[in-house]
């Protein structure tokens, strides 16, 4: 699902669709996107501290979405992040 969402975000970046929230984020720029990532991260923390499992799931989904928008803003793919995670795992486990 994250790969599909990432592809949709990339598509919206390249071919804006009127009324799309994703397109509005890209149009508003880097500062707005980064602010949203920060807000969503805080909401995840608050949800984890006592708002229940479902709320934590919902806020984590929001954070993941906004992280993918941020990555797209900087031309970084989900595959780039996955490659970094694989490299770290390989280094930690001795290859």
CNS distance restraints for C-alpha pairs under 8 A (distance, minus, plus):
assign (resid   1 and name CA) (resid   5 and name CA) 6.12 0.50 0.50
assign (resid   2 and name CA) (resid   6 and name CA) 5.95 0.50 0.50
assign (resid   3 and name CA) (resid   7 and name CA) 6.15 0.50 0.50
assign (resid   3 and name CA) (resid  78 and name CA) 7.03 0.50 0.50
assign (resid   4 and name CA) (resid   8 and name CA) 6.25 0.50 0.50
assign (resid   5 and name CA) (resid   9 and name CA) 6.18 0.50 0.50
assign (resid   5 and name CA) (resid  65 and name CA) 7.70 0.50 0.50
assign (resid   6 and name CA) (resid  10 and name CA) 6.23 0.50 0.50
assign (resid   6 and name CA) (resid  68 and name CA) 6.06 0.50 0.50
assign (resid   6 and name CA) (resid  69 and name CA) 7.81 0.50 0.50
assign (resid   6 and name CA) (resid  72 and name CA) 7.96 0.50 0.50
assign (resid   6 and name CA) (resid  77 and name CA) 7.75 0.50 0.50
assign (resid   6 and name CA) (resid  78 and name CA) 6.94 0.50 0.50
assign (resid   7 and name CA) (resid  11 and name CA) 6.13 0.50 0.50
assign (resid   8 and name CA) (resid  12 and name CA) 6.19 0.50 0.50
assign (resid   9 and name CA) (resid  13 and name CA) 6.22 0.50 0.50
assign (resid   9 and name CA) (resid  22 and name CA) 6.78 0.50 0.50
assign (resid   9 and name CA) (resid  68 and name CA) 7.49 0.50 0.50
assign (resid   9 and name CA) (resid  69 and name CA) 6.50 0.50 0.50
assign (resid   9 and name CA) (resid  72 and name CA) 7.29 0.50 0.50
assign (resid  10 and name CA) (resid  14 and name CA) 6.31 0.50 0.50
assign (resid  10 and name CA) (resid  72 and name CA) 6.31 0.50 0.50
assign (resid  11 and name CA) (resid  15 and name CA) 5.76 0.50 0.50
assign (resid  11 and name CA) (resid  16 and name CA) 7.69 0.50 0.50
assign (resid  12 and name CA) (resid  16 and name CA) 4.82 0.50 0.50
assign (resid  12 and name CA) (resid  17 and name CA) 6.52 0.50 0.50
assign (resid  12 and name CA) (resid  22 and name CA) 6.78 0.50 0.50
assign (resid  12 and name CA) (resid  23 and name CA) 6.06 0.50 0.50
assign (resid  13 and name CA) (resid  22 and name CA) 7.80 0.50 0.50
assign (resid  13 and name CA) (resid  23 and name CA) 6.43 0.50 0.50
assign (resid  13 and name CA) (resid  26 and name CA) 6.87 0.50 0.50
assign (resid  13 and name CA) (resid  72 and name CA) 7.82 0.50 0.50
assign (resid  16 and name CA) (resid  20 and name CA) 7.63 0.50 0.50
assign (resid  16 and name CA) (resid  23 and name CA) 5.68 0.50 0.50
assign (resid  17 and name CA) (resid  23 and name CA) 6.66 0.50 0.50
assign (resid  18 and name CA) (resid  23 and name CA) 7.52 0.50 0.50
assign (resid  19 and name CA) (resid  23 and name CA) 7.54 0.50 0.50
assign (resid  19 and name CA) (resid  24 and name CA) 7.44 0.50 0.50
assign (resid  20 and name CA) (resid  24 and name CA) 6.28 0.50 0.50
assign (resid  21 and name CA) (resid  25 and name CA) 6.31 0.50 0.50
assign (resid  22 and name CA) (resid  26 and name CA) 6.47 0.50 0.50
assign (resid  22 and name CA) (resid  69 and name CA) 7.40 0.50 0.50
assign (resid  23 and name CA) (resid  27 and name CA) 6.06 0.50 0.50
assign (resid  24 and name CA) (resid  28 and name CA) 6.10 0.50 0.50
assign (resid  25 and name CA) (resid  29 and name CA) 6.36 0.50 0.50
assign (resid  25 and name CA) (resid  32 and name CA) 6.86 0.50 0.50
assign (resid  25 and name CA) (resid  33 and name CA) 6.14 0.50 0.50
assign (resid  26 and name CA) (resid  30 and name CA) 7.46 0.50 0.50
assign (resid  26 and name CA) (resid  33 and name CA) 7.46 0.50 0.50
assign (resid  26 and name CA) (resid  73 and name CA) 7.17 0.50 0.50
assign (resid  28 and name CA) (resid  32 and name CA) 6.17 0.50 0.50
assign (resid  28 and name CA) (resid  33 and name CA) 7.78 0.50 0.50
assign (resid  29 and name CA) (resid  33 and name CA) 6.38 0.50 0.50
assign (resid  30 and name CA) (resid  34 and name CA) 6.08 0.50 0.50
assign (resid  30 and name CA) (resid  70 and name CA) 7.81 0.50 0.50
assign (resid  30 and name CA) (resid  73 and name CA) 7.16 0.50 0.50
assign (resid  31 and name CA) (resid  35 and name CA) 6.05 0.50 0.50
assign (resid  32 and name CA) (resid  36 and name CA) 6.20 0.50 0.50
assign (resid  33 and name CA) (resid  37 and name CA) 6.39 0.50 0.50
assign (resid  33 and name CA) (resid  66 and name CA) 7.27 0.50 0.50
assign (resid  33 and name CA) (resid  69 and name CA) 7.33 0.50 0.50
assign (resid  33 and name CA) (resid  70 and name CA) 6.16 0.50 0.50
assign (resid  34 and name CA) (resid  38 and name CA) 6.32 0.50 0.50
assign (resid  34 and name CA) (resid  70 and name CA) 6.87 0.50 0.50
assign (resid  35 and name CA) (resid  39 and name CA) 6.16 0.50 0.50
assign (resid  36 and name CA) (resid  40 and name CA) 6.02 0.50 0.50
assign (resid  36 and name CA) (resid  66 and name CA) 6.76 0.50 0.50
assign (resid  37 and name CA) (resid  41 and name CA) 6.08 0.50 0.50
assign (resid  37 and name CA) (resid  63 and name CA) 6.34 0.50 0.50
assign (resid  37 and name CA) (resid  66 and name CA) 5.60 0.50 0.50
assign (resid  37 and name CA) (resid  67 and name CA) 6.24 0.50 0.50
assign (resid  37 and name CA) (resid  70 and name CA) 7.70 0.50 0.50
assign (resid  38 and name CA) (resid  42 and name CA) 6.31 0.50 0.50
assign (resid  39 and name CA) (resid  43 and name CA) 6.27 0.50 0.50
assign (resid  40 and name CA) (resid  44 and name CA) 6.23 0.50 0.50
assign (resid  40 and name CA) (resid  59 and name CA) 6.76 0.50 0.50
assign (resid  40 and name CA) (resid  60 and name CA) 7.86 0.50 0.50
assign (resid  40 and name CA) (resid  62 and name CA) 6.50 0.50 0.50
assign (resid  40 and name CA) (resid  63 and name CA) 5.07 0.50 0.50
assign (resid  40 and name CA) (resid  66 and name CA) 7.74 0.50 0.50
assign (resid  41 and name CA) (resid  45 and name CA) 6.45 0.50 0.50
assign (resid  41 and name CA) (resid  63 and name CA) 6.10 0.50 0.50
assign (resid  42 and name CA) (resid  46 and name CA) 6.25 0.50 0.50
assign (resid  43 and name CA) (resid  47 and name CA) 6.03 0.50 0.50
assign (resid  43 and name CA) (resid  59 and name CA) 6.25 0.50 0.50
assign (resid  44 and name CA) (resid  48 and name CA) 6.11 0.50 0.50
assign (resid  44 and name CA) (resid  56 and name CA) 6.07 0.50 0.50
assign (resid  44 and name CA) (resid  59 and name CA) 5.22 0.50 0.50
assign (resid  44 and name CA) (resid  60 and name CA) 5.85 0.50 0.50
assign (resid  44 and name CA) (resid  63 and name CA) 7.47 0.50 0.50
assign (resid  45 and name CA) (resid  49 and name CA) 6.30 0.50 0.50
assign (resid  46 and name CA) (resid  50 and name CA) 7.01 0.50 0.50
assign (resid  46 and name CA) (resid  51 and name CA) 7.06 0.50 0.50
assign (resid  47 and name CA) (resid  51 and name CA) 4.56 0.50 0.50
assign (resid  47 and name CA) (resid  52 and name CA) 6.54 0.50 0.50
assign (resid  47 and name CA) (resid  53 and name CA) 7.90 0.50 0.50
assign (resid  47 and name CA) (resid  55 and name CA) 5.90 0.50 0.50
assign (resid  47 and name CA) (resid  56 and name CA) 4.91 0.50 0.50
assign (resid  47 and name CA) (resid  59 and name CA) 7.16 0.50 0.50
assign (resid  48 and name CA) (resid  52 and name CA) 7.05 0.50 0.50
assign (resid  48 and name CA) (resid  53 and name CA) 7.65 0.50 0.50
assign (resid  48 and name CA) (resid  56 and name CA) 5.76 0.50 0.50
assign (resid  51 and name CA) (resid  55 and name CA) 5.98 0.50 0.50
assign (resid  51 and name CA) (resid  56 and name CA) 7.04 0.50 0.50
assign (resid  52 and name CA) (resid  56 and name CA) 6.32 0.50 0.50
assign (resid  53 and name CA) (resid  57 and name CA) 6.25 0.50 0.50
assign (resid  54 and name CA) (resid  58 and name CA) 6.21 0.50 0.50
assign (resid  55 and name CA) (resid  59 and name CA) 6.10 0.50 0.50
assign (resid  56 and name CA) (resid  60 and name CA) 5.97 0.50 0.50
assign (resid  57 and name CA) (resid  61 and name CA) 6.21 0.50 0.50
assign (resid  58 and name CA) (resid  62 and name CA) 6.41 0.50 0.50
assign (resid  59 and name CA) (resid  63 and name CA) 6.20 0.50 0.50
assign (resid  60 and name CA) (resid  64 and name CA) 6.10 0.50 0.50
assign (resid  61 and name CA) (resid  65 and name CA) 6.21 0.50 0.50
assign (resid  62 and name CA) (resid  66 and name CA) 6.28 0.50 0.50
assign (resid  63 and name CA) (resid  67 and name CA) 6.01 0.50 0.50
assign (resid  64 and name CA) (resid  68 and name CA) 6.21 0.50 0.50
assign (resid  65 and name CA) (resid  69 and name CA) 6.40 0.50 0.50
assign (resid  66 and name CA) (resid  70 and name CA) 6.17 0.50 0.50
assign (resid  67 and name CA) (resid  71 and name CA) 6.15 0.50 0.50
assign (resid  68 and name CA) (resid  72 and name CA) 6.16 0.50 0.50
assign (resid  68 and name CA) (resid  78 and name CA) 7.41 0.50 0.50
assign (resid  69 and name CA) (resid  73 and name CA) 6.17 0.50 0.50
assign (resid  70 and name CA) (resid  74 and name CA) 6.56 0.50 0.50
assign (resid  71 and name CA) (resid  75 and name CA) 6.16 0.50 0.50
assign (resid  71 and name CA) (resid  76 and name CA) 4.87 0.50 0.50
assign (resid  71 and name CA) (resid  77 and name CA) 6.38 0.50 0.50
assign (resid  71 and name CA) (resid  78 and name CA) 7.64 0.50 0.50
assign (resid  72 and name CA) (resid  76 and name CA) 5.65 0.50 0.50
assign (resid  72 and name CA) (resid  77 and name CA) 6.56 0.50 0.50
assign (resid  76 and name CA) (resid  80 and name CA) 6.34 0.50 0.50
assign (resid  76 and name CA) (resid  81 and name CA) 7.82 0.50 0.50
assign (resid  77 and name CA) (resid  81 and name CA) 6.82 0.50 0.50
assign (resid  78 and name CA) (resid  82 and name CA) 6.22 0.50 0.50
assign (resid  79 and name CA) (resid  83 and name CA) 5.99 0.50 0.50
assign (resid  80 and name CA) (resid  84 and name CA) 6.38 0.50 0.50
assign (resid  81 and name CA) (resid  85 and name CA) 6.30 0.50 0.50
assign (resid  82 and name CA) (resid  86 and name CA) 6.15 0.50 0.50
assign (resid  83 and name CA) (resid  87 and name CA) 6.13 0.50 0.50
assign (resid  84 and name CA) (resid  88 and name CA) 6.20 0.50 0.50
assign (resid  85 and name CA) (resid  89 and name CA) 6.14 0.50 0.50
assign (resid  86 and name CA) (resid  90 and name CA) 6.07 0.50 0.50
assign (resid  87 and name CA) (resid  91 and name CA) 6.10 0.50 0.50
assign (resid  88 and name CA) (resid  92 and name CA) 6.06 0.50 0.50
assign (resid  89 and name CA) (resid  93 and name CA) 6.02 0.50 0.50
assign (resid  89 and name CA) (resid  95 and name CA) 7.94 0.50 0.50
assign (resid  90 and name CA) (resid  94 and name CA) 5.87 0.50 0.50
assign (resid  90 and name CA) (resid  95 and name CA) 4.36 0.50 0.50
assign (resid  91 and name CA) (resid  95 and name CA) 5.59 0.50 0.50
